[in-house]
Amino acid sequence: MDLEDEFPMDEDEVIELVRNIIKKASEDPDSVELAVPLEELQRMLDQTLKIKRRRDLAKEREKQARKKEQAAWEEFCRALQAALEHGKKCGIDERQTRMLFSGKIKIANRIFSRIPDQGNILHIQRKDKD
């Protein structure tokens, strides 16, 4: 049986456990038997915390980037819809309006293809090539 299976702990629980061991070993060195020197254990904990902070910051930056991409996607869709509606009011048929936007749609597809659950907006382009 694997140690992780026997004592399942998440990363935060392990960090807290190591902190408690370091605290106990610092207060009463004779009460705790360590396999590595206390300074080495403290260094490993500091390194782990630094990595965890970097990972958490990267996740937050990624989340913010997705929000910005989502907002840009929504703005693009609103602009396209407004152009289609304006084209109808001016007597321009939808096919011509879509043709005008086709280059922008291709660029938008490349930009927004990274947004999850948005799919591809190629369906907005002209479907028939009469």
Rosetta blueprint (number, residue, H / E / L):
1 M L
2 D L
3 L H
4 E H
5 D H
6 E H
7 F L
8 P L
9 M L
10 D L
11 E H
12 D H
13 E H
14 V H
15 I H
16 E H
17 L H
18 V H
19 R H
20 N H
21 I H
22 I H
23 K H
24 K H
25 A H
26 S H
27 E H
28 D L
29 P H
30 D H
31 S H
32 V L
33 E L
34 L L
35 A L
36 V L
37 P L
38 L H
39 E H
40 E H
41 L H
42 Q H
43 R H
44 M H
45 L H
46 D H
47 Q H
48 T H
49 L H
50 K H
51 I H
52 K H
53 R H
54 R H
55 R H
56 D H
57 L H
58 A H
59 K H
60 E H
61 R H
62 E H
63 K H
64 Q H
65 A H
66 R H
67 K H
68 K H
69 E H
70 Q H
71 A H
72 A H
73 W H
74 E H
75 E H
76 F H
77 C H
78 R H
79 A H
80 L H
81 Q H
82 A H
83 A H
84 L H
85 E H
86 H H
87 G H
88 K H
89 K H
90 C L
91 G L
92 I L
93 D L
94 E H
95 R H
96 Q H
97 T H
98 R H
99 M H
100 L H
101 F H
102 S H
103 G H
104 K H
105 I H
106 K H
107 I H
108 A H
109 N H
110 R H
111 I H
112 F H
113 S L
114 R L
115 I L
116 P L
117 D L
118 Q L
119 G L
120 N L
121 I H
122 L H
123 H H
124 I H
125 Q L
126 R L
127 K L
128 D L
129 K L
130 D L
